[in-house]
């Protein structure tokens, strides 16, 4: 038996039911308000100004800044009192200004390599293997880095450290505030080693050391100037890809290898006569 409703009307009827079912499933339970509302008049009314933020909010925002400033001042004091790398390692272990120290890290992870190395390699932060062994870049990523350094002729010519000295929980990237707290101690390490150039490994390290916002893919392979806080020291710095990234993206190893060759060529370039 054919429906008495014309096909076109039936189609519209089915579409309307489908639309109503859609709105019902989305949580709409009313199509009209009980009273009409003049939306034009409502929009023309002056808006009530938002209340000022509570004073507690400003206080909460100022507290972290004050804490970081205090941590950096303490780090500067400890760094200035460290006459050599052994004393600096002890100062780092005693430093309580970086919050990472109390977030599950087993120990401070400072450095490894030659104390008079011409190249200082600065990574982001320790991982689980580094946290367990107390030395930077000793896991799979560090083993890859060592092989690459040896192939590039840099074996025994590097001093390796990180922007922070404790493992971030969950192996996350260290935050800028955590890096700032450790920055005076890292700068003291650079002063003591007196390298000729820096190799900045990974985006977090490059951004922190160079105070730039570009991603590592935009910065890698390009020379920048790193300057100490007091402007007394300036060194050429080359960002490159982190070996952990290379383990995940083997196709990027060619670019990291090119960066190492660029650094080696500059390092071994004969100095111009005066």
Secondary structure, DSSP 8 states (H G I E B T S, - for coil): ---SS-HHHHHHHHHHHHHHHHHHHTT---SS-SS---HHHHHHS---------HHHHHHHHHHHHHHHHHHHHHHHHHHT--SHHHHHHHHHH---SGGGGTT--S----EE-TT-SEEEEES---HHHHHHTSSS-SHHHHHHHHHHHHTT-TTSEEEEESSSS--GGG----HHHHHHHHHHHHHHHHHH--SEEEEESHHHHHHHHT--S-HHHHTT-EEEEE-TTSS-EEEEEEE--HHHHHH-GGGHHHHHHHHHHHHHHHTS-----
